[in-house]
Amino acid sequence: MVNGEFVDEADSDAEYDNDDTGDEHRPRGAVRNGSNASRLLATIIGVAVLGALAVGGAQWISQDRDVIPEVTGWSAVVTADRMSGALTLWSPSLELLATANHGERIAAVLDGGGVSAVVLPDSVIVEPFDLLPTIMPIPSGHRVRALSTSNDLTVVIGNDAGGNLVIITDRAGARPSVIDLGAITGEPNPRYFPADIEHDLNGTLFAIADTVNFQTVLVSPDSEQPVYLPDLALAVHPNLVVTSQTVGDRAEIGLFDPNGDRIRTISTPAVRGGTISADGERFIFVTRDGRVMRVRRTSNDLEDLGGLDMPDLEVVTDVTPVVGGSRLWVRSAHSAAVVALDGQVLGRWVGTGDITNETLTMSSRCAIVEADGVSRLVDLINGRELADVSGLVGISQSDDGCLLTAIRSSTQSTVLVGRFNVVDLVGRRVLAMAPDSSAVILTSESGPVLLDIKDLAIALSGGSAASAQRIETGDDLYVIVSGFIDTGVVVDG
């Protein structure tokens, strides 16, 4: 349980299994052949279980399962010349779809929901290939980032030191919605922080801490009227908003409808973070001392789901909802764990030195655990290690986190790490990765090449990969544009 080694907390009867794609997940039971008496006993137990399901199983199925969103796919490729400002939009088969130019010195291309935005030194252009793009100025000291939402492109313009916030949501089939927070709240000297934004998975509701008035402001692309809540928002869902006020080692959790009506208040130990279940009925959270707890909007009961085995004298430092909010990533100074919404610890890591990880979001399906000089790629759905490699620097990841590229410090070679483990790119570099880790754009002697990951080994060995397509451009910025799938797979959690 030290030196960054994986500790499997689950027994065989609760272990999660998955196929190579990570899209289907199911509990794997310990079924064995046995005597007739054993089979008879199993039949009796099965009848009893069916009886229990007939009485109360429907409630269990509807309320106590996790919904794991499908992997976000991709729908286009954008290439850009940073200096000239030339933009090109390509289909997945690299058919030329559109070109545009809004000015020189492109800083970044943001993407989501099948659309893109271009960041220039003084403005951001949403839907740059549209005849009438949305153009917003970037005030001095502000920067632009995209929030991790599943359906739409959500762009935030804000100052990390505090100030006004502008949220732009580009929804399919509609003009982008612009929320100027200071304008709609009327706050003359706003102090909103981009890092303090909580939002639901689909980007339909945003909660921002108002540090001037010590409250939370709720805003939505569908409404111009803000809703004010007391205390600090912990989690947001279209049907439920959870806030918290901490005094000493205790907290008061407030459960609210998004219209601002208080549902109930529950006293709990100090909270480090949590998530709301997909049905909006449960808030699952982790306390500072490592207890996993649950409250329901229909009950005043505080349910203790179990505790995390943390190193001595350590407390939880942060909790991040991942995999669409169906898992929690929990960290202390020298440990990390993946926790399901029923409190089960799916994977745990402990290191002699500090454990760190790359930034995780609601879209993350994999994480990099960095401890004691080793980087481990971890599946956040089941807690299993996919690959491990020592001495990586300059790590970049796909949106879902399940594909990464970096420099191996010992050899100064570029590597690609994923579910296939680790491959040396043999002098090539990664220019872009698909949000679902399914494709990659690599350099080659003949120019940039778009390639399916399944054909990676063939291409690197000099073979003719069926999916390999050369991109006919001399641009220096490549983005595989994130699309979306709005269905979910229900699994036991």
Summary of the structure (lengths in Angstrom):
residues: 493
radius of gyration: 23.9
end to end distance: 24.4
largest distance: 78.4
contacts: 1642
relative contact order: 0.13
helix: 10%
strand: 47%
